[in-house]
Amino acid sequence: MDFSPYQNLIQRSKEIALYSSTSALLGWDQETGIPKKGLNYRAEQCAFFGGKAHSLFTDPQVGNWISRCEDEGTFTDSGELANLREWRWSHDRAVKLSSEFVEEAERVRSHAMSAWSESRRENDFKIFSPHLEKIIKINQKKAESYGYSEHPYDALIEGYERGSKTKTIRVLFDRLKPALREIGEAAARKNTSSQALKGDYPINAQEKFNQEVAESFGFDFNAGRIDAAVHPFCSGIAPGDTRLTTRYDTKDFSSSLYGVLHEVGHGLYEQGLPSEKFATPSGNAVSLGIHESQSRLWENHVGRAPSFWKSWYPKAAQNFPSLQEINEEEIIASTLRSEPSFIRVEADEATYDLHIILRFEIERDLIAGNLKVADLPECWNAKFMEFFGLRVENDADGCLQDIHWSMGALGYFPTYTIGNLGAAQLYAKAIEDDPEILTQLSAGEYSKLLNWLRINIHSKGSELLPDDLIKDATGESLSESYHLEHLQSRYL
């Protein structure tokens, strides 16, 4: 049967999705359970699937099909128009990289993630540094191949957040930095004891409580699961298969809980995307900034709000006898405690964005060649003292704490702060549109908020570009004002 160019593109996208989703499953397995001796062959598996997907998409026929659809000019459906827009943008970038280069990048990434895990466990940067050298060179070559107007980092961040540039991110962060420092310092002066949540929290009890909370938020465990990993992440593998991970501290249950709430935000987005469009761009998340807006919204605006603990404290105390020694107000105060800390994923809202700004500055300089990998720990520690006034005593609490560089994901970190801005703006608009959301949240009910996000964000997939999606949902472009107002209201 002779398909139309558009039908051929749909068919090719479905074929590529089989390779990509299988590769995602292999990646999840590598982070949660692969035997150490299986790593070498896993690297070859990932290289094969990555190279195969790339070859299928960069096939000259694909470019021809896209051009013929563009020339036809008869498409009016928003989903079809989005597919063509995204196919064109992605194809134009993809053809600038060879399949051999993509395969080698996958091999390097697989080995780098394993080396990072060992390096962090052994607190020895030298184990990871040669792998990071390769990662940086690969990303520099990507940037040169893609092309950029002002800074090589532009080409990388564009892959995670369409429309973003190094200069605009720098201007935004320079504007945010003094306000964030002022909020963080003022919030720290209001602190109560940091020991309130310390106790004995068996992992099985944490797993039970985390799943109950995640389920109440709307996460479908018939279409997902939670496992343990060195670094928490969410993997939307395929329709009906969204996997979350967290890590556990038997002396503080909040570490795993808020890891889960963050990843549940990602998971709800993945489960809310139109599954019938899974293989096409219009059925995928539009950007990492939008993705992070969902995780930061559920983790912080919902999970750290006093109303959350007014609902969940009785069940938490029932699960964790250690909590019976403190009252509801003490757990709320502990949750809202703010102070500079070493670990980003455990940082409070008032100081979190400073962690992101620090990483952005380092990534930018690594890609530009202004910072050598060998000098990374020293640079990190100096910046950490500048940003937080803390002396980093070991690399596991410093430059080795995040998995992203081992994944080759340079350009990713700014999306966390973009996500924070989006989370505050979307949350404010949701409540403006439906004030009953607050009533529900106070009662431990979350369906109205989830429904608003399903309609305004999740169901849209990639039909609109990130800023257009925010504008469509809230009536205005992305603004830092909502995030700063939220932090000032909560902490000051």
N, C-alpha and C positions, 0 to 999 in steps of 0.2 A: 504494500500500500504506500502510495506517494504522499507523505505528510507535507503540510504547509511549513514554511520556515519557522513559524512560531511553535507549531506542534513538535517540530524537530528539536527546538531548544528546550521545550518542556521534557521531552523524552531523554535528552542528553543530561539535563539537570537531575532527573530521577536516577540515572545511572551513576552520576558523580556522587549523589547523596548516599548511595549504597557504599561506596568506597570511603567517603568522609565519615559517615556514622560508624562504620566498622573501625576506622582509625581512632575515632573518639572512644570507642569501647576499649580498644587496646590501651589507650592512654589512661583511662580510668583504672584498668586492671594493673597497669604499671605502678600507679600511685597507691594502690590499696592492697596488692597481694602477690605481685610477681616474685618468684624465687630469684635470688641474686644471680644465679647462673643462667637464668633465662634472658638476661638483659641484652646480650649481644644479638641474639636472633630477633628479639623484639625490636631492636633498632632497625634491622633489615625489613621486618614486617611493616613498620611505620614508614620507612623510606619507600617501600613498594607501593603502599596505598596512597601516600602523598604524591609520589611521582605519577602514578596512574591517573589520579583525579586531575592533576595539573595537565597532563598530556591530553586527556579527553576535552578539557575546557579550552586549551590553546590550539586545538585542531583548527586549521584554516577554515574548515566548513562552518565552525561556530561563528567566526567573524563574518563570514558571508551571510549566514542566516540572520544575524543581528542587523547587518546593513540592509538586507532585503526588507526586513520588518520596518526599519526606520524609513526606508524609501516609500514603502506602502502608505504610511501615514494615516491609516484608518482605525487605529486603536483608540478607544475612548474609555474603556474600563480602567479604573484606578489601579487595580492589581496588575493588569497587563502592562500598563504604562510604567509602573514601578519595576516590574521584571525587566523590561527593556532598558530602562535607565541604569539599573544595577548590573545587568549583564554587560552593557557597554563599558561602564566604568571598571568593572572587575576584569573584563577581558583585556582592555587596553593596558592594565597593569600587569596581568598575568603573562602576556606574550613577551614581556621584557625580561622574564626569567626563564632559563632553560629547565627542562624536566630533570636533568642531571644535577643542576644546582639545587632544586627543590628537594630531591632525594637526599643529597648530601646534608642539607640543612636539617632534614628530619633525623638523620643518623646522629648528627652532632647534638641535636636537642635531646634525643633519647638518652644518650650517654651523659649529657650535662645535667639532666634532672637527677639521675642516679648519683652522680658525683656531688651535686649540691646537697642531697640528702645526707650522704656520708660526711661531707665537709661540715655541715651544720651539727651533726651528731658528735663529731670528733672535735668540733670547735677549731678547725684548721683550714684557713682560707686557701692555703697552698694546694689542697686537694682539688678545689673547684677552679682556681684561677686559670689554668691552661684551657679549660673548657670555656670559661667566660671569654678568654681571648678569641676563641673561634666564633663564639656567639656574636661578639662585637664586630668582627670582620665580616661575618655574614650579613649583619644588619647594615653595615656601612656600604657593602656591595648592593644590597637591596635598594638603599636610598639613592645611590648613584644610578642604578638601573631605572628606577621609577622616575627620577628627576624631581627637582624642587626649585622653588623660586628664590628663597633666602637662606634657608638652613637645612642641612640634611635630615634633621629630626622631623621636619615638616612631612617628609615622605612616609615616615613611620607612623606618626600620630594620626595621619589621615586614614590609615588602615583600621584604626579603632574608633575614631570619631570624625566622621566626614565634616569638612568645613573648618576644622581646627588648624591653627598654625602655631608654630613655636612662639612667634612674637605676641600673638593675642593671648596665649596661655601665660607668657611671662608678665604681660601687662596686668592681667587678671590677678595673678599670684602676688605681684608686687603691691597691688591695691589691697588684697586680702590680708597679707602678712601682718601689718601693724595692728589691724583690728583683731585678728585672731590671737596675737600675743597679749593684747590688752584684756580680751575676754578670758583667756587661759589663766593669766596671772590673777585676775580678780576672782575667778572661780576657785582657784587653788586656795585663796585666803579664807574661803568659806568652808573648807573641808572639815569633816568629822573623822573619826578613827578609820584607818584603812583595814582593820582586822575583822570587821563585822562579819564578813562572809566566810572567813577561814573556818574550816571544819573537816569532817570526814564525809566524803561523797563518793560512794561506790559507783563504778562506771555503769553497772547495770541499772542502777536507780537513775542516773543521769540520762541514759538512753531512753528509759521509759518516760521520764518527764519531758525530754526534748521532743519525742515523737508526739506526745499528747498536745503540746503547744503548737507544733508544726501542723498537726491535723486540724486544730481549731482555726488556724489562719487560713486554711483552705487547701493545703498541700495534699495531693491525692497519693496515698501510699500504695494504691493498686497500680499506679503509674510511676512510682519512684521509690527510693530507699535512702537510708543514711548509713554511711560507713565511716571508719576512722582513717585518717591520713596525716602525714607530717604537717601539711598545710591545708586548711579548709578550702574546698572549691565546690562548684556545681558544674555538672556536665549534662547538658541537654542532648542526649545521644540520638534519640529518635522519638517519634510520636509514641506516647505511652511508656517512655523510658527516660526519666530524669533522675540523676543520681547526685546526692549531696554527700559531703564529707565534713567532719569536724575533728577536733582533737580534744583529749580529756586531761583534766587536772583533778586528781582525787582530793585535793585540798580546797578547791574553789570551783563549784559547779558552773559559775557564770561564764567561765571561759568557753566551755562547750556549748552552753545555751546560746550565747550571743553569736558564736560561730554558726550555729544552726539557723538562728533567726536571719542572719545575713544571707546565708545560702538559700534559705527558704524564699527570700525575696526574689532571688534569681530563678529559683525553681518554679515559683508561681507564674513568673513571666513566661518561662519555657512551656509550662503546661497550658498557659492561656493563649499561646500563638495558634493561629488557624492550622490545625493539623492536616487538613486536606491540601494545604499549600506548602507542606513541609519542604519539599525538594526545591522550591523556587524562592527567589529573594523576597517576594511579598509575604512569604510565610515565615521569615526569619526575623530575629531581633535586629533593629536598625543600627544600633551602635552600642559600644561598651558603656558610654556615658548614660544612655537610657537604661541599660541593664543595671548599672550601679545605682541609678536613682531608685530602682525597685528594691534592691537589697538594703540600701541605706534607709529607705522609708520604713520598711518593716522592722529592721533592726533597731532604729533610733526613735523615729516619731511614734511608733507603736510600742516596741519592746522595752524602751527605756522610759516611757511615760509613767508617772505615778499611777495612772489608772490601770496600767498593766499589772502592777504588783498588788493593787487593791483587789483585783480579780484572782490572781494566781498565787498569792502568798499562802492561803490555806492548803492548796494542793501541793505546793512546793514544800511546806513544812511537814506535810504528811509523808512525802517521798524522802525528805532529808531530815532526820531527827536533829541534826546540828542546827538547823534553822529555828527550831523551837525555842532556842535560847535567846533569840532576838525578835523584836516585833516588826510589824509591817512598816512603820515609819523609819526604822533603822535600816531595813533592806532598801527602801526607796532612797534614803540619804546615801547609802553605800553605792547604789547603782548610779547616782548622779554625782558621785565624787569625781573631782577633776584634779589631776596632777600630771606633770610631765612623766612619761614612761618610755621604756626602750622599745617595746613591741607594738608595731602598728596595729595588728589585728585585735589587740586588746586595749588600744588607746581609747580614751573617752572622746566624746564629740568635740569638746572645747579645744582639744589639742590635736585631733586626728589630722586635720588638713595640713598642719605644719610638717607632718611625716611625708605627705604627698609632695609638698613643695620641695622638700629636701631631695627626694628621689628624682623629681623632674630636673632639678638643677644638675644632679650627678649624671643622669642619663643623657641629657643634652650635651654635656661636656665629653662624655665617653664617645658618643657618636661623632662629634666634631673633631675628635682626636686631641682635645685639650686636656684630657685626663687619661692616664695610662692605667690599665687594670692593676698593675703592681702597686700603684699608689692609691687604689680605691679604699682600703681600710683606713689609712691615715686621713684621707679626704673626708670619708664618712664620719670618723670620730671628731674631726675638727668642726664639721658642720653641725654635728649633733650637739656639741658643746655650745655653739653659737645659737642654735635654734631652741634648745631645751635646757641648757645649763647643766647637762648631765655628762659625766665621764663614762664612755663605753669601755667596759672592762674586758669584753671578749667578743669575737666576731659573730658568734651565734646570736647574741643580742644586738649585733650591729649589722654589718653589710651582708651577712648570710641569712638574715631572718626571713626574707621573702623568696618565693619560688619563681617569680616572674622572669627574672633574667635567665635562669636555667631553661625556661620554656622558650627563650628567644623573643619574649614579649616586651621589647623596648618600644615605648610610646603608649603603653597601657596605663601607667600610673596616673597621669592627669585626669583620666576618666573617673577616678574615685571622687575627686573634688567636684568635677562637673556633675557627677551623680548626686553629691550632697546638695548642690544648688538645685538640681531638678527635683530631688525628693522633697525639699522644703516647699518649693513652688507648687508642685502637684498636690501635696498634702493640704496646703492652704486652699487651693482651688476646689479640691474634693469636698472639704468641709463647708466652703462657701456654697457649693452647689447642693449639698445635702447635709444640713446641720445635724440630722439624726445619726450621722456617722459617729459623732462624739458620744451620743447617748449609748450607742451600741458598744463602742470601745470601753466605756465605763462598766458595762455589764459583761465584758469578756466575749463580745460577739464581733465578728470581723467581716461578715458577708457583704455589708453595704460598701465598705471601703474597697474590698476586693472587686465587687461588681463595677464600681466606678473606674477602677484601673483596667478591668477587663474591657470595658467599652471604649475608654479614651486612649489606652496605651497598648495593651496586649493584643487585642483583635486587629490592630492596624498593621502589625508586622512591620515591613519596610516600605509601606505605601508612601510615607512622607519621610523626608530627611530629618535628622535629629531636631534642629531648631524649629523646623516647620511643625513637627509633631508636638513639641512643647507649646508652640504658639497656638496650634489648633486646640490643644487640651486646656490651656490656661488663658488664652487671649493675649498673650504677650511673649516676647522673646525671653530666653533664659536670663535670669537676673540673680546677682548675689544677695540682694536685699532681703529676700525671704529667709535665706540660710542664716545670715547675720542676726536678723530679728529673732529667729528661733533660738539661736545660741544665747543671745542676750536675755531672752525671756526665761529660758530654762535654767541658766547658770547664774544670772546676775539679779 
